[in-house]
Amino acid sequence: MATTRITRSWRPENSPAVLILTSLADGPKHGHALLKDIRRFANVDLGPGTLYGAIARLEEQGLIEPLATEDRRRPYRMTPAGSVALADVVSSMRRLADVGAARLTIATGH
């Protein structure tokens, strides 16, 4: 039987939207600062196209909003709706992690 390896890009915690909301949860950031923060806390390198595509979708959904520009940089902040959305995702991921860990314990006997 062949072993299948799930790539990091498939994992839900690596969703660009979740990563961006998680980064903005501790305060506003512009694109470059988002990329650096996400690399630091998630060890994920988002490309600029992925980052700005996700920012546009999050903004359209009302989950983040732009602030006044600083030099050429445009900072973004999470909206109250974005906080609720991130809390829901984190809660779902926590439930999934708890079930997965419990089932792994049963399966492996540890």
Helices and strands as residue ranges (DSSP letters): G 8-10, G 12-14, H 16-24, H 31-42, H 48-60, E 64-66, E 76-78, H 80-108
